Amino acid sequence: MSDQGWIKLYRKIQSSFVWTNSDQLKLWLLILMKANHSQNKFLFNGQEIVLNSGQLVTGRAALTLEMNQGVQSGQQVNSTSVWRWLKKFESEQMLDIKSTSKYSVVTVLNWGEYQQSEHQVNINRTSNEHQVDTNKNDKNKEKKDTSSKPTIDYQKIVDYLNAESGHKYHVTDKTRGLIRARIAEKFTEHDFGLVIHYKSLEWKDNPDMAKYLRPNTLFGATHFDDYVNEARAAQQKQPQQRPAEPPHLTTEAGSAGDAQLLAELEEKYKQEGDVASER
């Protein structure tokens, strides 16, 4: 058995009989962790044994030894109890046991349905074992999935709102949720810049409206589309007024990785008295 990788454990185990006995639960987890994740061929007492996924070769004494590792002598279990629990698992159709005079092959039933589909197996084989390398592959999968999604720079958006409105809002979970929801609707971070800029021009000097220069109002689902269209219309009416154009918080594609544009925004902050440090 490899000590790398992971196993799936379903919450419904809480309604199983093994949940009521900590030693039985430990034994079941031990079996799941010892089971092979792919077909494996190795030597056991000079005899070649082939195991499929979900199988392990073991014995009463071997399982008892592993169950008692690190356990105080007064709390250790005996081999008779271990074997009785194992046969209980078999009677409950959780596993199947095929025994010889030297060892037993334990097969976890429905292993392929519940475990194998999400395990990645390392292609490097040795004569004794086939190492499972799920940790490495899972990390690579995480990196791949992350790189395929646009990164949202919440802080840049909120900082720009503070710079334009004169407020000091923080990046809260609610604000992140509003921004994520609009991005999911195919708006871009540049659209946020347009809304912030033009609504600030329209409302900042109006005592009755200045209080609405806040994430909950500007980024909410009810009016965001209207605000974006109003801002674009205002931008088209005054194409010659470059200072009136909001900075691109990101590219039109919605990616937050454009270093040049972010650098321009940071430079704007410095020129306006380093708004971020005032917060």
Summary of the structure (lengths in Angstrom):
residues: 279
radius of gyration: 30.6
end to end distance: 54.2
largest distance: 91.1
contacts: 740
relative contact order: 0.10
helix: 53%
strand: 11%
